[in-house]
């Protein structure tokens, strides 16, 4: 086959990969556990904080930070490739604006003021400003173009946990115009060569770790965006998009999953002492801080490659059409949660903060308060989704769900 011809691996249609949906569900539901833990962390500036804290949360949460949100961006990039192939650039951009832009607007207007208001009441018990009086101050905003894509800024305004939706929407719209170049011969030839080299030579899949190490080391890390620099997420998104172009990349991720998982764990372990001892590990220019951030960035790429590879179990298509059967309980739960991922993400943090505001006043040990916080927050988040989002076409649209 000539080099200019599209490879058979790239031409094969991809079946839906349930493990990717499972990973998205795991990360989003895990965020309830993660943000609940931040209430008891010694370091950080979460909205509501318990009087009694523990440093153990910093290390445990750090291991989630290194892979969880990067994995969401990688999976989103994988999905963007297939969506662009099906829809084309214009339809893809419109669909992204509706499914991400609308819930972003709804969450910003209706949900994000609450955590900021509770932060003020938590830090200043004498603060008596009502929620209605606080709202005008929250929406007292200005536009700052140098904060791309977070143009809207204010003293009390924040995108909060919806920073993920802001970045994902921005990256998707940045990607859409590139679709016109994808069918062209130079792109196909380059993609074919990269895939062939990656499959033939072990270790090539680890080379992007150097880019992530460099960004973390020299551009620094941003605590407001789950520790990673915002442009690191663009690379994870672009990496997912690239990995989706050829099934040989998927084979490489399966083949090298165990080795990259071990390497990622070792790199994270090596980075941990610097993050716990440096004065400002996210932005300091001391050798310890810079090296620790570089190790963290490399660890993130290794783990994000390893996790999908470890969970990937290719399924052979059935030889003959099967008679339709009623879905099992497991399939119904899977379908329910897969459709709920974005609404649950939008809903969860304001609910966690609201519950934490009352739980931190309990005279109980940290484990008791934490279990109560997670249990109540999960129950309320799922109830809000079921009762306030899922049941009508209007609310489904407002929270980014398909009709």
C-alpha positions, -999 to +999 in steps of 0.1 A: +000+000+000+013+034-009+021+058+019-004+083+006-033+059+010-054+059+042-043+030+064-068+002+070-064+008+107-076+044+104-104+034+081-120+009+104-151+023+122-148+025+160-175+008+180-187+026+211-163+020+240-182+015+272-150+017+293-147+054+283-182+061+296-174+042+327-143+063+333-162+095+328-188+083+353-161+073+378-144+107+376-176+128+379-190+108+408-155+107+424-155+145+424-181+144+452-156+124+473-128+147+462-144+180+469-159+167+502-123+158+512-111+193+506-133+205+534-109+187+558-076+195+540-049+215+558-037+231+526-059+249+501-087+274+501-120+255+497-152+274+502-160+258+536-134+243+558-136+222+589-120+234+621-101+201+624-080+192+593-055+166+582-025+168+559-032+133+547-059+148+524-032+167+505-014+135+494-045+115+487-062+143+468-029+149+448-030+114+434-065+121+421-055+155+407-026+140+386-049+119+364-087+126+369-094+159+350-066+152+324-084+119+317-117+137+311-101+160+286-084+131+268-117+112+266-134+144+254-107+147+226-114+111+216-151+118+213-145+151+194-127+132+166-156+109+160-182+137+164-163+158+138-162+129+114-199+124+117-212+159+118-187+182+101-172+214+115-203+236+114-227+211+130-201+201+155-196+237+167-233+243+169-238+211+189-210+220+213-224+255+218-257+240+228-246+211+248-218+229+267-226+266+264-262+264+276-255+244+308-225+267+314-248+297+313-274+281+335-248+269+361-231+303+362-264+322+367-282+298+391-256+277+409-222+294+411-231+324+434-241+300+463-206+286+471-191+322+471-219+334+494-213+305+517-176+311+517-182+346+531-205+334+557-182+306+567-151+328+570-169+356+588-196+343+611-209+379+616-215+383+579-252+390+577-256+399+540-285+380+524-282+359+493-303+384+473-280+413+484-249+393+474-261+385+439-255+420+424-219+419+438-213+385+423-224+397+389-204+429+391-180+418+363-155+431+338-140+416+306-102+407+306-090+394+273-056+383+287-074+357+308-085+336+278-108+318+278-120+331+312-129+365+298-154+374+325-137+384+358-149+401+390-140+405+427-166+380+437-175+364+403-160+330+394-166+302+370-160+278+399-161+241+390-175+250+356-139+259+345-139+224+329-169+233+308-154+267+298-121+250+286-138+221+269-161+245+249-131+267+240-110+238+229-139+223+208-145+256+190-107+260+184-106+225+169-136+228+146-119+249+119-091+223+116-116+197+103-111+210+068-075+198+069-081+163+082-090+146+049-060+162+031-032+139+020-003+155+041-023+150+073-031+114+064+004+106+055+018+121+087-008+104+109+000+071+093+037+074+099+033+085+135+010+056+142+033+031+125+064+043+145+044+043+178+033+007+172+068-005+161+089+012+187+081+008+224+084+040+245+074+064+217+039+068+233+058+083+264+074+112+245+045+136+251+054+133+288+083+157+281+059+184+269+037+181+300+068+181+322+080+213+305+046+231+308+043+222+345+079+231+352+082+264+334+046+277+330+037+266+365+004+251+377-029+268+385-047+258+417-080+271+404-080+245+376-074+213+396-037+220+398-028+218+361-020+247+339-049+254+315-028+248+284-019+214+297-055+205+293-054+216+257-026+192+251-046+163+268-076+172+246-055+173+214-038+141+224-072+124+227-082+137+193-050+124+178-052+090+195-087+085+180-074+089+144-059+055+142-067+022+160-030+014+162-027+040+190-053+021+209-033-011+205-002+007+218-020+019+249-032-016+257+003-031+251+022-005+272-005+000+299+012-019+327+047-003+321+033+032+319+011+027+350+042+017+370+062+046+356+035+071+364+032+059+399+069+061+404+071+096+390+042+108+412+059+093+443+091+111+434+072+144+430+052+142+462+080+152+487+086+185+467+049+194+468+047+188+505+079+207+515+082+236+490+068+269+500+049+274+468+052+243+447+027+255+420+046+286+409+080+288+428+111+288+406+133+270+431+150+238+418+129+216+441+096+232+429+105+231+392+117+195+393+087+184+413+063+200+388+081+184+359+078+149+376+041+156+382+035+166+346+052+135+333+034+113+358+001+127+346+007+117+310+018+082+319-013+076+340-037+090+315-022+066+289-022+037+312-057+039+327-076+035+293-052+009+282-057-012+314-095-010+311-097-015+274-112-049+265-119-050+227-151-068+218-156-088+187-188-078+167-215-105+167-215-127+136-253-128+135-279-103+147-290-111+182-326-112+193-333-080+213-336-087+250-347-066+279-318-046+294-303-060+327-303-040+359-265-033+353-272-020+318-300+002+331-278+017+358-250+022+332-273+039+308-288+061+335-254+073+348-238+077+313-266+102+303-263+120+337-225+128+336-227+165+325-257+174+347-242+157+377-209+176+371-228+209+369-249+202+400-224+185+424-201+212+438-227+238+450-245+209+467-213+197+484-205+232+497-240+237+510-240+204+529-205+211+542-216+245+555-238+226+580-217+195+586-186+214+597-205+226+627-209+191+641-188+180+671-178+148+654-145+132+643-134+138+607-143+103+594-178+107+606-183+141+592-167+130+559-189+100+554-220+121+563-209+148+538-204+124+510-235+104+516-258+134+518-242+152+489-244+122+466-280+116+475-290+152+470-271+155+437-288+124+423-321+136+436-317+170+420-308+153+387-337+129+388-364+154+400-352+187+385-333+178+354-341+145+338-379+145+336-386+173+311-373+182+277-367+218+287-345+210+318-327+183+299-318+209+272-307+234+299-283+209+314-268+197+281-286+164+277-300+150+245-337+151+241 
